[in-house]
Structure formats: C-alpha cells, structure tokens
C-alpha cells in the first residue's frame, strides 16, 4: 500500500474565533512555526494527528481577504496558491455567536473555488446567550458542510477530522449578487486583466477584478504588469462616482445581502438577554472602576513577574555558574575551554536567566488575550495613547517592556496598523527593563545619599522612580517624533477593535502558547546572542596578556612580605638567639610580648593567604585591562570623558552590550573584586578609585550621568535580535541602536556638563 | 447627524460614510448603510466608543464615528 498523497488544508477565519485552539486540537504538538518568506507574518503549520500526510496551516485571523493589512494579503495569497501550493481544502472557522460577520470572510473563501468546510465554533457560548443555530439549514443554504463544535473542549473535532479526510467538492462561489451597475463592468475588466497578465488562474480573475476595483492596495499590484487594466479601473471608479454608484461597498453590500437572510433562517434567538459578558463589561470598563481595575491588574502582574521569577532566576544563575565551573575543571585548560565556559555558557546564561520572567509575562499576556481583557485594556487606554499618535493597542506591548523589551516587541504583533507596530517596536526598549535594575541598584546605593526629601520620600527610592519615569516619558516623546518624521507614510493610527465576549481561559491553551512564544524567543534570539557572546569573549580575552609572570611577581611579593613580617616579629624576641615560637591559633600565651609576636606572625600569614587569593583576581584584571575591550575602553575614553566616564567605565559599557547587567561583572573584574554581584565590595572599590591626579573617578555626578546613560542606551543584543526578527530587516534595529545611543550620549553629556556648571560633583 | 453625536444607550441607522480605508474596514465588519448601530458606552476617558452592531461589540474612536452619517432611531 503506497502512502496517501500529501494534502494541505488551511484554517481561515476572523480573529478571536478560536482558530488557534482548533489548530492545536487538530495537530496536537506536531507544529512548526516559521515566517512566511520575506514578511513578518507567522506561518504556523502542523500535521493532522493520526494522518501525517495532511498538513494543516493556521492562517492569521482576518476579517476579510481584501488586502488592507499584511495578514489579509498573506491569507489571500496562501488561499489562491501564490505563496505555496494552493491548499486542497479550506476550513472556515466561524463564531456561532456572531455568525453574520463571520460568514463574510467565509463567502470570500467560497469564491476562490476550493473545497470549503465551515467549522461552527463556540456553539456552547452561543446557546448560553440564547441563540439556537440549525447547522443543517446553514449547510443547505451555504452549500458546504457545516460542523458544529466546541474547540476548547474538543467536542466535534473528530467529526471535523472525518470531514477533512473525506473532503467535499469545491464550493460553488458567487452565490451572492453584485449590484447591476458594477456587475455589468466586470466582464470587460476581466478580459482586460486576462489580456495583460497570464499569472492569474481563470477561476480567480473575477475575484482579482473585484478586489482591484474596491481596494487601492489590490489595484497597485497591477500597476506595473497591467497598466491598461489599472487605467480602465480608475476610469470606471470615476464614472461610478459621477453616477452615484457606490462602487466602494458594492462587494461588501452584496455579500451581506446574501448572508443576512441565511443567518436569519439558520439562527433562532430564543430569548433576548443581557449576556454575562455585557455585565462584566459594565464593571470592567466603568468610568471609575475600570481604570482602577486596570491599575490593579498591572501592579499585580508586575509584582508576580518580578517576585515569582526571582527564585527561578537565582537557581538558573547558580546552575549556570556551576556548569561553567564544571566545564572549566573537567576539560583540559586552554582557550577552547575558556571560550566554552566564559563565552558560550556564561553568555547564553546571561539571557536564559530572563527566561522565567519572559515565561511569566507571556503567561499573563496570554491570559489577558484569552479572557478578552486585552481588548478592554486597549479600550480604556486608547485616549491616552492617541496623544502620542499611537493607539490603545500599544499599551500592553509597552508595559510588558518594563519587564523585558523582548516580549514587549513580540506582543506588538497584535497591532494591525503596521505603522503603529513599527513605532511601538522602536520605542519599547526605552522602557526600563529588569536588566537595568541591578545597575540602577548598584549605582544608586553607592552614590545617592540615603535620606528623605520633604520628610516623606526616600531619596534613593525617588532616584529609582525617576529612572523609570525618564525612560517612559522619553518613549512617548520618541514615539511622537518617529511618527512625525520617520514613519510618515502609512495609514493614520486608527482604532477599530472588536471587543470579544469574555471567555473562560483554558490552561492547556495558555501553557501551550506560552511555551511556543518563549521557544521562538529562545531559539531565534539565541543564535544571535550566541554569536555575540563568542565575539565579546574574544574581545575580552585577546590579545592575551602574559599574566603568569604577573602572578609569579605577586606570589614572590607575598612571600617576601611574609618574610618581612616574620623578621619584624623576630626583633621583638627577648633574646637574639631565640627562635620564633610555633604558629599558634590562640593569642592566649600569657606573656604579653610573646602574644604580640604571635599576633604579628598570624597577621603575616593572613596577608600572605589574602595576597595569594587575590592573585587570580589581579590576573583577570590585568587580562581585561590589556584585552581588546580594555583597549576599546581607552580609545573611547576621550569620547566618553565629557560624560565623566573613564576608560574602565567605557570598557564596561562595551561589555554591557551583551546584556546590561554584565557591566557589573566587568567592573568587578577590572577592580579585582570578588563576588561583584554582592555589591558591597564593588561599591567600596568604585568609591575609592582615583585618577592619577587624585580626583575620584566616581563622583555622585558621574554616577547620575552613568545611570542616565543606562536609561536611554540600547545595550542588549537580544533586543536587537528580536527586533531584526520582527521587522525582517537589520535596518530598524540599527536605527534603534543609533538613536538610543545618541540619545543616551546627549542626555549624559547634559547631565554631567550641566552638573559641573552648577558646581555639583 | 453623525454617529459621534449619539449618547450611550441611543441607536442610529447608518446613512453614509466618508470614503476612506477606515470606513471600508467598518463596512467589512458589518457596518453598512442601512445597518442599525447602538452606542453602548464610552471609554472611561470619553473616547473611544463601544458600539453594538450585528450582535457584537465593536470599538471605534469618535473621530471615526464622525465620518458616519446616521439618522437617530427613536427608542
């Protein structure tokens, strides 16, 4: 028996109709997520469980196939076979509770001429709201199989599978009628288009003509290849307008005129009821309680993301350093082992550490999406976001960025206005993420004097708060500027958003999506991060400094000092020919002179051990001072000096490009401080450091300047990697990096120079 | 009058649209000349509006609502 021929089916339908839930039900975990070539739209595909020859493609949720958005263009291109081979079957997923609008896109799919099955989803919710739907009437009227189901519970999925494996004949299209005035012109335009191009299948010509007539984006496609068709179409539009023919909504009206009576026949409203959803909305979008609830949710989510993630992050950190340590000790010493341990494992670890936070954030974002609260948050916040030229949809991506810019940038996908999406991505990294927190903490604790302002606010807390405020205000400012000067093309920000009924979230769906999204982050960003980590390791390790002689020197010095200590103790001996007593742990010797001698000997021993211990730290310090990073720090020093930064801070900034918090460990190494993460030792070392002329390297003003630099600078290769992925070009990540770096430089310059003018230090 | 002029709880029948991409989208989502639209409520800050159209909730800004001419339905 030969295996059955491979077939592909496409899931198509409106957003919020449970399409992805059904996709997960049909494919189980046999899924692949990639991008459609050349665009940022996700291509989710998988194989039907139990029938590996059937490929299921989950198309992006669309209200229409007329290409107003990228998602709609891709969905259409897939369905007519302009992306891959055309699917053998289309499953239109429709919300039973909102049949009329949902059948609109179904009627468009039926015109394509593929076999169509209608999956009538969420019949349970429809019934709860008093709607009774007769699937057999619907089937007879539409002329395609209709399978009622509840995808969240898996009900009806088996029947759907059976129907998929026994597909119907291609659906009969154009059952609706176009108004006569427009209809009369379709054959002429069809002939014109066929004469000029031959890439459109005969069955799709009418659809192309209607799309081109109604929608500028669709018409523009033919500008190069079919100029005469475009000219004639534009002429007709004018002619229609003069005669008062509503060409713009000819197709829409025709379709709804067909759908309306069908839904009236198939759907019976048993009772008119305010739904539960309406009652919840009365509360959650209430003029006072609504914003309050939103605030509570936000604070709750952030609290959870920060505090719940901490134990896991600590565990990962410990695990990674233990793993790196094991690698160091198991493999033979040499540059390859160092690269593996210090470059690859530590570098990737710097990012993996944020995975718990990212997972949690994706979980909460998914929860808000699945319950329908996401749309409400946009509804509540739109008015505020409109001020900077964005819409309510940007609220959650931007707020997520407080935890980490990566999920924030990924969450921007929910924006269907491409211009809004790009602007949101570009400003998301200005929101102070959790990686900046350790840097803020170190420098604020070290250089901002503890105390209170006006007796109430702690100065250190206030400083921390201003860091967050600065970033947020700048993000909004940058959005307004980008909108005005950079992303000037594209549609104005508008707000047309469905407020779907509230739904009970399903744990399985939530967890599945959380894992999928995190995996996308880990895999895609991981590759770039790995490459950058390796480069940074080389920069920190080469050129190799001969630290062995340095170590020997330190060891010799330590030994000499110990000798000296003993020699000094010897001078105290009562008799010149007396030998020093044996080293004793206790000072309880009775004789005060002998006790003093014992104390000096112990001191000498202690100093010796400490010097030997520090030898390794000094060695590392010497290496990084002599390395390419140290060298870059020195090259940058003249540029950074106006900001108050010396070469060590500059070198730290270079290394912080891997991830912001790395500056702490780099400074730790440069200052030869063990356990830099603990903070206290490093804090003291920073405060004690002096320029050759005796000025302190770190003053409170330098610290503030550095803090401001961290607020604005984009020092995070993971963010660049994810921005590259989400915008599908290096151009925007590059622009992002440039504008943020320039911003950071200017802001720090103003702080430091301004502060000096004011006589601050 | 336009849809913007309706107060929460009031309904109107759509007469015509300013022709542009946003109103094209609204039509595809079921707001056609002749359709009845109810303003359910306004967002806490007074904008956008929550509309009920063809049995579902749709939110649009007042600026968009101002592009839709309606005749008010008497309650």
Interface residues (C-beta under 8 A of the other chain):
Chain A: X63 X64 X66 X68 X97 X98 X100 X101 X104 X214 X215 X216 X246 X248 X249 X252 X253 X256 X278 X281 X282 X285 X286 X287 X288 X290 X291 X375 X378 X379 X380 X382 X383 X384 X386 X392 X491 X494 X495 X496 X497 X498 X499 X500 X501
Chain B: X17 X19 X21 X22 X24 X25 X26 X27 X28 X29 X30 X32 X33 X40 X41 X43 X44 X45 X46 X47 X48 X50 X54 X55 X56 X57 X58 X59 X60 X61 X64
